[in-house]
C-alpha cells in the first residue's frame, strides 16, 4: 500500500517562502504516475497546485493566486517530491496535501494526511 | 477556483438514500473528462470513493454509486450509515483552464 507523508515548517512569515516535502513509501516515485500537490484553505474547498512526473514533466495551476510562485521538484533517489511557494501571504494559509494520480486517470488514488502551513508574523 | 458546484449539505436518516450533485461545464465534465469523488474527514487523508464516473475502488462499499450525464455528475449513497458522515468533493479536469478542478464540497450528515 502506497503511503505519502508531508512535512513542512508549520509557520511562515508573510513574504517568506514555504518549502514542503512529501515522502513516498510502499511504492516507487519513479512509477508511471504523476505526483500532485493540493491545498485546502480554512473553510474552503480543495485547490490543485501542480504536478510532476519522475522524468521531469511538470504542470502548474496558473491561477492568479499561484501564478509564478510555485516550484515542484522530485528526488528519485530519496523517493520524495517537494513544493516551494514564494512570496506567501495570509491567503496561502492552508493544509497542503500530496497525492498520487492513478495511472490512466485524472483521479488521485493515494493522499497524504496533509500538513498545515500558517502564514503569520 | 471551484469550477464544479455542489450543494453545501445533504442529510438523511440511517438506512436512507442520499445523492450529491456536481455541476460543471462544457470544458470539464461536459468535455468528457472523468468525474471522481472523495470522502474527507478533517485531519485525515481524502479517500477516493468513486473514480472515472462509475468505478468503485477496492474496499469501498457497493452502497456508493456514481453517475454522469452531460455537464453534471452524482454520487449516491444507499443504506446510509453513521460512518458515511463526512465531506464529499467531486473532481474533474478542465481543458480550458488546464487544471484539475474540485467541487465546492458537500457535508453529509447522518441524522
Boltz contact constraints between the chains, C-beta under 6 A:
constraints:
  - contact:
      token1: [A, 45]
      token2: [B, 2]
      max_distance: 6.0
  - contact:
      token1: [A, 45]
      token2: [B, 102]
      max_distance: 6.0
  - contact:
      token1: [A, 45]
      token2: [B, 104]
      max_distance: 6.0
  - contact:
      token1: [A, 45]
      token2: [B, 105]
      max_distance: 6.0
  - contact:
      token1: [A, 46]
      token2: [B, 89]
      max_distance: 6.0
  - contact:
      token1: [A, 46]
      token2: [B, 102]
      max_distance: 6.0
  - contact:
      token1: [A, 48]
      token2: [B, 99]
      max_distance: 6.0
  - contact:
      token1: [A, 48]
      token2: [B, 100]
      max_distance: 6.0
  - contact:
      token1: [A, 61]
      token2: [B, 99]
      max_distance: 6.0
  - contact:
      token1: [A, 63]
      token2: [B, 1]
      max_distance: 6.0
  - contact:
      token1: [A, 105]
      token2: [B, 51]
      max_distance: 6.0
  - contact:
      token1: [A, 105]
      token2: [B, 52]
      max_distance: 6.0
  - contact:
      token1: [A, 106]
      token2: [B, 34]
      max_distance: 6.0
  - contact:
      token1: [A, 106]
      token2: [B, 93]
      max_distance: 6.0
  - contact:
      token1: [A, 107]
      token2: [B, 36]
      max_distance: 6.0
  - contact:
      token1: [A, 107]
      token2: [B, 48]
      max_distance: 6.0
  - contact:
      token1: [A, 107]
      token2: [B, 51]
      max_distance: 6.0
  - contact:
      token1: [A, 109]
      token2: [B, 48]
      max_distance: 6.0
  - contact:
      token1: [A, 111]
      token2: [B, 45]
      max_distance: 6.0
  - contact:
      token1: [A, 111]
      token2: [B, 46]
      max_distance: 6.0
  - contact:
      token1: [A, 112]
      token2: [B, 45]
      max_distance: 6.0
  - contact:
      token1: [A, 113]
      token2: [B, 45]
      max_distance: 6.0
